[in-house]
């Protein structure tokens, strides 16, 4: 069997579906290259200051981690969109083993293309970023040198990503037949519920341990309060919010459109609670760590003026990138659900709902997708910063980050709303 030929044919047929994956993958590889260039090259005192190196590595871990999550999430959903294609290939005689080999070849070709573009863009933007940094600092006598570790870093990330999405492809293929899918869904639900309980118990134990330890060591009080906030966020997302929504759902005084739209919101929350928690947790982690290292740099570490400028520049770059990625993830989620919602709205329209009622339902659904995590993060961040009594000068920078988050999410929400309005107008 010509596996390569089939893989190339499948890729050319589905290339439009992989556009978002390509952009995210190339961006993550290029960002990895840029950060590794700054960390592993002797640039303006960076190699002489452990604090600055730590911040650079930390920002790289957060951004690459967030992009990796997006890539895996996007890949799984693309595989699910191709289920009909996989069933058809199996119907004409292809075994799961052969189909898996084809997918491995597809993934290899995809990532090879992304690596080539990622290295090229990473090298170009590293030089642009480096020259901007030197101009910002008023230095002109230092040259950027790309070394082996830059290329090793990006290739290693590509290999790790290939292994992960290969495993994801294998998982999707186990759900091909109806019986297997039914059994798999039951098992996943059981594991998910057990995982929630185990995670909650682990968080409670960690809270108790930190509370006891911080009573004798005052330096651990901020960490203890941070874990308290994460635990509260966990309970709020997985338990309290569902209880409140179900209580409202039992009320019958809503007119028909609002009741249905509320039911859609509840269903969306039940289906995506883990996704919602992860997104909110990432945002909360990012903003609070951002504050902690700024406090440490300004109040504790001996950092020169030039190094503070470098930190501020990297901080701004990382902030914009992070919240752009976050808004992109939410926008991608709304587009993945677009086909399902198209059929859902068609059924509701046939049973008598007006287009205005459908628009209200779409608005509520998209609001829950784009602003639930943002609002939870805003609430928890402000609560935490007030609890640890952060100085006003640091508090302002966090408010700017929260505002930036809302701006990017609103832009993505507006674009998604236009697409949902189009499918409602076409009914």
C-alpha positions as CSV (number, residue, x, y, z in Angstrom):
1,X,0.0,0.0,0.0
2,X,1.3,3.5,-0.9
3,X,1.0,5.1,2.5
4,X,2.9,8.2,1.4
5,X,0.6,8.8,-1.6
6,X,-2.6,8.4,0.6
7,X,-1.1,10.7,3.2
8,X,-0.3,13.4,0.6
9,X,-3.8,13.0,-0.9
10,X,-5.5,13.3,2.5
11,X,-3.4,16.4,3.4
12,X,-4.2,18.2,0.1
13,X,-7.9,17.4,0.6
14,X,-8.0,18.6,4.2
15,X,-5.4,21.5,4.0
16,X,-8.1,24.1,4.7
17,X,-9.0,22.4,8.0
18,X,-5.4,22.6,9.2
19,X,-4.9,26.3,8.7
20,X,-5.3,27.2,12.3
21,X,-3.1,24.3,13.3
22,X,-0.4,25.4,10.9
23,X,-0.5,29.0,12.2
24,X,-0.3,27.9,15.9
25,X,2.4,25.3,15.3
26,X,4.6,27.7,13.3
27,X,4.1,30.4,15.9
28,X,5.0,28.2,18.8
29,X,8.1,26.9,17.0
30,X,9.2,30.5,16.1
31,X,8.6,31.7,19.7
32,X,10.6,28.8,21.0
33,X,13.5,29.8,18.7
34,X,13.3,33.5,19.8
35,X,13.3,32.6,23.5
36,X,16.1,30.1,23.2
37,X,18.2,32.7,21.3
38,X,17.8,35.2,24.3
39,X,18.4,32.5,27.0
40,X,21.4,30.7,25.5
41,X,23.3,33.7,23.9
42,X,25.6,36.1,25.8
43,X,23.4,39.2,25.2
44,X,23.7,42.4,27.3
45,X,24.4,40.9,30.8
46,X,21.8,38.1,30.4
47,X,24.3,35.3,30.9
48,X,25.6,37.1,34.1
49,X,22.2,37.4,35.8
50,X,20.4,34.3,37.0
51,X,17.2,36.2,37.8
52,X,16.9,37.4,34.2
53,X,17.6,34.0,32.9
54,X,14.9,32.5,35.2
55,X,12.3,35.1,33.9
56,X,13.2,34.4,30.3
57,X,12.8,30.6,30.8
58,X,9.6,31.1,32.8
59,X,8.0,33.2,30.1
60,X,9.1,30.7,27.5
61,X,7.6,27.8,29.5
62,X,4.2,29.6,29.9
63,X,3.9,30.7,26.3
64,X,5.1,27.4,24.8
65,X,2.9,25.4,27.3
66,X,-0.2,27.5,26.3
67,X,0.5,27.0,22.6
68,X,1.1,23.3,23.0
69,X,-2.2,23.0,24.8
70,X,-3.9,24.9,21.9
71,X,-2.1,22.7,19.3
72,X,-3.2,19.4,21.0
73,X,-6.7,20.7,21.5
74,X,-6.9,21.8,17.8
75,X,-5.5,18.5,16.6
76,X,-8.0,16.3,18.6
77,X,-10.9,18.4,17.2
78,X,-9.6,18.2,13.7
79,X,-9.4,14.4,14.0
80,X,-12.9,14.2,15.3
81,X,-14.1,16.3,12.3
82,X,-12.5,13.7,10.0
83,X,-14.3,10.7,11.6
84,X,-16.6,10.2,8.6
85,X,-13.5,10.1,6.3
86,X,-11.9,7.5,8.6
87,X,-15.0,5.4,8.6
88,X,-15.2,5.5,4.8
89,X,-11.5,4.4,4.5
90,X,-12.2,1.5,6.9
91,X,-15.3,0.6,5.0
92,X,-13.4,0.1,1.7
93,X,-10.9,-2.2,3.5
94,X,-8.3,-0.2,5.3
95,X,-7.4,-1.5,8.8
96,X,-6.9,0.7,11.8
97,X,-3.2,-0.2,11.8
98,X,-2.9,1.0,8.2
99,X,-4.9,4.1,8.9
100,X,-2.7,4.9,11.9
101,X,0.4,4.6,9.7
102,X,-1.2,7.0,7.2
103,X,-1.9,9.5,10.0
104,X,1.7,9.2,11.3
105,X,3.0,10.1,7.9
106,X,0.5,13.0,7.6
107,X,1.7,14.3,11.0
108,X,5.4,13.9,10.0
109,X,4.8,15.9,6.8
110,X,2.8,18.6,8.7
111,X,5.4,19.0,11.4
112,X,8.3,19.0,8.8
113,X,6.6,21.9,7.0
114,X,6.0,23.7,10.3
115,X,9.6,23.1,11.4
116,X,11.0,24.6,8.2
117,X,8.8,27.8,8.5
118,X,9.3,27.9,12.3
119,X,13.1,27.9,12.0
120,X,13.1,30.5,9.2
121,X,10.7,32.8,11.0
122,X,12.4,32.2,14.3
123,X,15.8,33.2,12.9
124,X,14.4,36.3,11.2
125,X,12.4,37.5,14.1
126,X,15.2,36.7,16.6
127,X,17.4,39.2,14.7
128,X,14.6,41.8,14.5
129,X,13.8,41.4,18.2
130,X,17.5,41.5,19.1
131,X,18.1,44.7,17.0
132,X,15.1,46.3,18.6
133,X,16.4,45.4,22.0
134,X,19.8,46.9,21.3
135,X,18.2,50.1,19.9
136,X,16.0,50.3,23.0
137,X,19.1,50.0,25.2
138,X,21.2,52.4,23.1
139,X,23.8,49.7,22.2
140,X,25.2,49.0,18.8
141,X,28.4,47.0,19.2
142,X,27.0,43.5,19.8
143,X,26.2,40.9,17.2
144,X,23.7,38.1,17.4
145,X,25.0,34.6,16.8
146,X,22.7,31.7,16.3
147,X,24.2,28.6,17.8
148,X,23.4,24.8,17.7
149,X,21.3,24.9,20.9
150,X,18.8,27.2,19.1
151,X,18.2,24.6,16.5
152,X,18.3,21.7,18.9
153,X,15.7,23.4,21.1
154,X,13.2,23.9,18.3
155,X,13.7,20.4,16.7
156,X,13.3,18.8,20.2
157,X,10.1,20.6,20.7
158,X,8.9,19.4,17.2
159,X,9.8,15.8,18.0
160,X,7.9,15.9,21.4
161,X,4.9,17.5,19.7
162,X,5.0,14.7,17.0
163,X,4.9,12.0,19.7
164,X,2.0,13.7,21.5
165,X,-0.2,14.2,18.5
166,X,0.6,10.6,17.4
167,X,-0.8,9.4,20.6
168,X,-3.8,11.6,20.2
169,X,-4.4,10.2,16.7
170,X,-4.4,6.7,18.1
171,X,-6.9,7.6,20.7
172,X,-9.3,9.1,18.1
173,X,-9.0,5.9,16.0
174,X,-10.2,3.8,19.0
175,X,-13.6,5.6,18.8
176,X,-14.2,4.7,15.1
177,X,-17.0,2.1,15.6
178,X,-20.2,3.0,17.4
179,X,-19.8,0.3,20.1
180,X,-16.2,1.3,20.8
181,X,-17.2,4.9,20.9
182,X,-20.0,4.2,23.4
183,X,-17.7,2.2,25.7
184,X,-15.0,4.8,25.3
185,X,-17.3,7.7,26.2
186,X,-18.5,5.9,29.4
187,X,-14.9,5.1,30.4
188,X,-13.8,8.7,29.7
189,X,-16.7,10.1,31.8
190,X,-15.9,7.7,34.7
191,X,-12.2,8.6,34.6
192,X,-13.1,12.3,34.3
193,X,-15.3,12.2,37.4
194,X,-12.7,10.2,39.4
195,X,-10.0,12.7,38.3
196,X,-12.1,15.6,39.5
197,X,-12.5,14.1,43.0
198,X,-8.9,13.1,43.2
199,X,-7.8,16.6,42.2
200,X,-10.0,18.2,44.7
201,X,-8.7,16.0,47.5
202,X,-5.1,16.7,46.4
203,X,-5.8,20.5,46.5
204,X,-7.4,20.3,49.9
205,X,-4.4,18.4,51.3
206,X,-2.0,20.9,49.7
207,X,-4.0,23.7,51.3
208,X,-3.8,22.2,54.7
209,X,0.0,21.5,54.4
210,X,0.7,25.1,53.2
211,X,-1.5,26.5,55.9
212,X,0.4,24.6,58.6
213,X,3.8,25.4,57.1
214,X,3.0,29.1,56.5
215,X,2.1,29.5,60.2
216,X,5.8,29.0,61.1
217,X,7.3,30.4,57.8
218,X,5.8,33.7,56.7
219,X,7.5,33.5,53.3
220,X,5.0,30.8,52.3
221,X,1.9,32.9,53.0
222,X,1.6,34.2,49.4
223,X,1.9,30.6,48.1
224,X,-0.7,29.4,50.6
225,X,-3.1,32.1,49.6
226,X,-2.5,31.4,45.9
227,X,-3.4,27.7,46.4
228,X,-6.5,28.8,48.4
229,X,-7.6,30.8,45.3
230,X,-7.0,27.9,42.9
231,X,-9.0,25.6,45.1
232,X,-11.9,28.1,45.3
233,X,-11.7,28.5,41.5
234,X,-11.8,24.7,41.1
235,X,-14.9,24.3,43.3
236,X,-16.6,27.3,41.6
237,X,-16.1,25.9,38.1
238,X,-16.9,22.2,38.7
239,X,-19.5,22.4,41.4
240,X,-21.0,25.8,42.5
241,X,-21.6,27.2,39.0
242,X,-23.5,24.1,37.8
243,X,-25.6,24.1,41.0
244,X,-26.6,27.8,40.4
245,X,-27.3,27.3,36.7
246,X,-29.5,24.2,37.4
247,X,-31.5,26.1,40.1
248,X,-32.1,28.9,37.5
249,X,-33.0,26.3,34.9
250,X,-35.8,24.9,37.0
251,X,-37.6,28.3,37.0
252,X,-40.3,28.4,34.4
253,X,-40.9,32.2,34.1
254,X,-38.3,32.6,31.3
255,X,-39.9,33.0,28.0
256,X,-39.2,30.2,25.5
257,X,-36.1,31.6,23.9
258,X,-34.4,32.5,27.1
259,X,-35.1,29.1,28.6
260,X,-33.6,27.3,25.6
261,X,-30.6,29.6,25.5
262,X,-30.0,29.0,29.2
263,X,-30.2,25.2,28.7
264,X,-27.6,25.6,25.9
265,X,-25.3,27.5,28.3
266,X,-25.7,24.8,31.0
267,X,-25.0,22.1,28.4
268,X,-21.9,24.0,27.2
269,X,-20.6,24.3,30.8
270,X,-21.1,20.7,31.5
271,X,-19.4,19.7,28.3
272,X,-16.5,22.1,28.6
273,X,-15.9,22.5,32.4
274,X,-12.4,21.0,32.2
275,X,-11.5,23.3,29.3
276,X,-12.9,26.3,31.2
277,X,-10.9,25.5,34.3
278,X,-7.7,25.1,32.3
279,X,-8.1,28.3,30.5
280,X,-8.9,30.2,33.6
281,X,-6.1,28.6,35.6
282,X,-3.5,29.4,32.9
283,X,-4.6,33.0,32.9
284,X,-4.6,33.3,36.7
285,X,-1.2,31.6,36.9
286,X,0.2,33.9,34.2
287,X,-1.0,37.2,35.8
288,X,-0.1,36.3,39.4
289,X,3.4,35.0,38.5
290,X,3.9,38.1,36.4
291,X,3.3,40.1,39.6
292,X,5.4,37.9,41.9
293,X,8.6,38.2,39.7
294,X,8.1,41.9,39.3
295,X,8.0,42.3,43.1
296,X,11.1,40.1,43.5
297,X,13.0,42.1,40.8
298,X,12.2,45.5,42.1
299,X,12.4,44.8,45.8
300,X,14.9,42.0,46.3
301,X,17.2,41.2,43.3
302,X,20.1,43.5,42.3
303,X,19.1,44.3,38.7
304,X,20.6,47.0,36.6
305,X,18.6,49.7,34.7
306,X,19.4,48.0,31.4
307,X,18.2,44.6,32.7
308,X,15.0,46.2,33.9
309,X,14.5,47.5,30.4
310,X,15.0,44.1,28.9
311,X,12.6,42.5,31.4
312,X,9.9,45.1,30.6
313,X,10.3,44.6,26.9
314,X,10.1,40.8,27.2
315,X,7.2,41.2,29.6
316,X,5.2,43.4,27.1
317,X,6.0,40.9,24.3
318,X,4.9,37.9,26.4
319,X,1.7,39.6,27.6
320,X,0.5,40.5,24.1
321,X,1.4,37.0,22.8
322,X,-0.2,35.2,25.7
323,X,-3.6,37.0,25.5
324,X,-3.6,36.8,21.7
325,X,-3.2,33.0,22.0
326,X,-5.9,32.8,24.7
327,X,-8.4,34.7,22.5
328,X,-7.4,32.5,19.5
329,X,-8.1,29.3,21.5
330,X,-11.6,30.6,22.4
331,X,-12.3,31.7,18.9
332,X,-11.2,28.3,17.6
333,X,-13.6,26.6,20.1
334,X,-16.5,28.7,18.8
335,X,-15.7,27.7,15.2
336,X,-15.4,24.0,16.1
337,X,-19.0,24.2,17.5
338,X,-20.3,26.2,14.6
339,X,-21.4,23.2,12.5
340,X,-23.2,21.6,15.5
341,X,-24.9,24.9,16.3
342,X,-26.0,25.3,12.7
343,X,-28.0,22.1,12.9
344,X,-29.2,23.0,16.4
345,X,-30.5,26.4,15.3
346,X,-32.2,24.8,12.2
347,X,-34.2,22.5,14.5
348,X,-35.2,25.3,16.8
349,X,-36.2,27.5,13.9
350,X,-38.4,24.7,12.6
351,X,-40.2,24.3,15.9
352,X,-41.2,28.0,16.0
353,X,-38.4,30.1,17.4
354,X,-37.8,33.5,15.7
355,X,-34.5,34.6,14.3
356,X,-34.3,37.2,17.0
357,X,-34.6,34.6,19.7
358,X,-32.0,32.5,18.0
359,X,-29.6,35.5,17.9
360,X,-30.2,35.9,21.7
361,X,-29.4,32.2,22.2
362,X,-26.2,32.6,20.1
363,X,-25.2,35.7,22.0
364,X,-25.6,34.0,25.3
365,X,-23.6,30.9,24.1
366,X,-20.8,33.0,22.7
367,X,-20.7,35.2,25.8
368,X,-20.3,32.1,28.0
369,X,-17.4,30.9,25.7
370,X,-15.5,34.1,25.5
371,X,-16.1,35.9,28.8
372,X,-16.8,33.3,31.5
373,X,-13.1,32.4,31.9
374,X,-12.1,36.0,31.5
375,X,-14.5,37.2,34.3
376,X,-13.5,34.3,36.6
377,X,-9.9,35.1,36.1
378,X,-10.5,38.9,36.7
379,X,-12.4,38.1,40.0
380,X,-9.8,35.7,41.3
381,X,-6.8,37.8,40.4
382,X,-8.2,41.0,42.0
383,X,-9.2,39.0,45.1
384,X,-5.7,37.4,45.4
385,X,-3.9,40.7,44.8
386,X,-6.0,42.4,47.5
387,X,-5.5,39.5,49.8
388,X,-1.7,39.5,49.6
389,X,-1.8,43.3,49.9
390,X,0.1,44.0,46.7
391,X,1.4,47.6,46.4
392,X,-0.6,49.9,44.1
393,X,2.3,50.2,41.5
394,X,2.1,46.4,40.9
395,X,-1.6,46.3,41.1
396,X,-2.0,48.7,38.1
397,X,0.1,46.5,35.8
398,X,-2.2,43.6,36.6
399,X,-5.3,45.6,35.8
400,X,-3.7,46.5,32.4
401,X,-3.3,42.7,31.8
402,X,-6.9,42.0,32.7
403,X,-8.0,44.8,30.4
404,X,-5.8,43.4,27.6
405,X,-7.5,40.0,28.1
406,X,-10.9,41.5,27.7
407,X,-9.9,43.5,24.6
408,X,-8.6,40.4,22.7
409,X,-11.6,38.3,23.8
410,X,-14.0,41.0,22.7
411,X,-12.4,41.2,19.2
412,X,-12.6,37.4,18.9
413,X,-16.2,37.4,20.2
414,X,-17.3,40.0,17.6
415,X,-15.8,38.0,14.7
416,X,-17.5,34.8,16.0
417,X,-20.8,36.7,16.5
418,X,-20.8,37.8,12.8
419,X,-20.3,34.1,11.7
420,X,-23.2,32.9,13.9
421,X,-25.4,35.7,12.6
422,X,-24.7,34.6,9.1
423,X,-25.9,31.1,9.7
424,X,-29.0,32.3,11.4
425,X,-29.8,34.8,8.5
426,X,-29.4,31.9,6.1
427,X,-32.2,29.8,7.8
